[in-house]
């Protein structure tokens, strides 16, 4: 599991949590300029989440979709690794929100 760093990474995780909550009727949020490109990629991957066919549980982002999305958005290759690591941090934050929501509904 990814650690919860501070600063820019925390803001990315917060943005992912807000996105997950927004999918269920949550609020808006602001984005730091240095996170805008990663958020653009994250939002472009909106329909690229892998779902377990039996349980309906969200498993995470489709890794092959990440690379193709980076290319389609014409993001320079030098940025790919940084954005991938940021996306993994955001993915973990979303999965935590969805797991918490699933537990709340199951309880």
C-alpha positions in Angstrom: 0.0 0.0 0.0 1.2 3.5 -0.8 2.2 5.7 2.1 0.3 9.0 2.6 2.9 11.7 1.9 2.2 15.4 2.5 2.0 18.3 0.1 1.3 17.7 -3.6 0.7 13.9 -3.2 -1.8 14.5 -0.5 -3.7 17.0 -2.7 -3.8 14.3 -5.5 -5.2 11.7 -3.1 -7.7 14.3 -1.9 -8.7 15.0 -5.5 -9.2 11.3 -6.1 -11.3 10.9 -3.0 -13.5 13.9 -4.0 -13.9 12.3 -7.5 -15.0 9.1 -5.9 -17.5 10.9 -3.7 -18.6 13.1 -6.6 -19.5 9.9 -8.5 -21.9 9.3 -5.7 -23.2 12.9 -5.5 -20.4 14.7 -3.7 -18.9 18.2 -4.0 -16.5 20.0 -6.2 -12.8 20.7 -5.4 -9.9 22.9 -6.5 -6.6 21.6 -8.0 -3.1 22.9 -7.6 -1.5 23.8 -10.9 1.3 21.2 -10.5 -1.4 18.5 -10.3 -3.5 19.6 -13.2 -1.9 17.4 -15.8 -2.2 14.3 -13.6 -5.8 15.1 -12.9 -6.5 15.5 -16.6 -5.2 12.0 -17.2 -7.1 10.6 -14.2 -10.3 12.1 -15.5 -9.7 10.8 -19.0 -9.5 7.3 -17.4 -13.0 7.7 -16.0 -14.3 4.6 -17.8 -11.1 2.6 -17.5 -11.7 1.0 -14.1 -11.5 -2.8 -13.9 -14.4 -4.4 -12.1 -14.6 -7.9 -10.8 -17.4 -9.6 -12.8 -18.6 -11.8 -9.9 -18.5 -9.4 -7.0 -18.8 -6.1 -8.8 -15.9 -4.8 -6.7 -13.6 -2.2 -8.3 -10.1 -3.6 -8.7 -8.3 -0.5 -10.0 -7.4 1.3 -13.2 -6.7 -0.7 -16.3 -2.9 -0.4 -16.7 -2.9 -0.7 -20.5 -5.4 2.2 -20.7 -3.0 4.4 -18.7 -0.3 4.2 -21.3 -2.5 4.7 -24.2 -4.3 7.6 -22.6 -0.9 9.3 -21.9 0.0 8.9 -25.6 -3.4 10.1 -26.8 -3.2 13.2 -24.6 0.3 13.8 -26.1 2.0 13.8 -22.7 5.8 13.8 -23.1 7.4 10.5 -22.3 9.6 12.1 -19.6 6.4 12.8 -17.6 4.9 9.2 -17.9 6.6 7.7 -14.8 5.7 10.7 -12.6 2.1 10.7 -13.7 1.9 6.9 -13.4 3.1 7.1 -9.8 0.6 9.9 -9.1 -2.2 7.9 -10.7 -1.4 4.9 -8.5 -1.6 7.1 -5.4 -5.0 8.4 -6.6 -6.2 4.9 -7.5 -5.4 3.8 -3.9 -7.4 6.8 -2.5 -10.4 5.9 -4.7 -10.3 2.3 -3.7 -10.2 3.2 0.0 -13.3 5.4 -0.5 -15.2 2.7 -2.4 -14.2 0.1 0.2 -15.5 2.3 3.0 -18.7 3.0 1.1 -19.2 -0.8 0.4 -18.7 -1.6 4.1 -21.2 1.2 5.1 -23.8 -0.2 2.7 -23.2 -3.8 3.8 -23.5 -2.9 7.5 
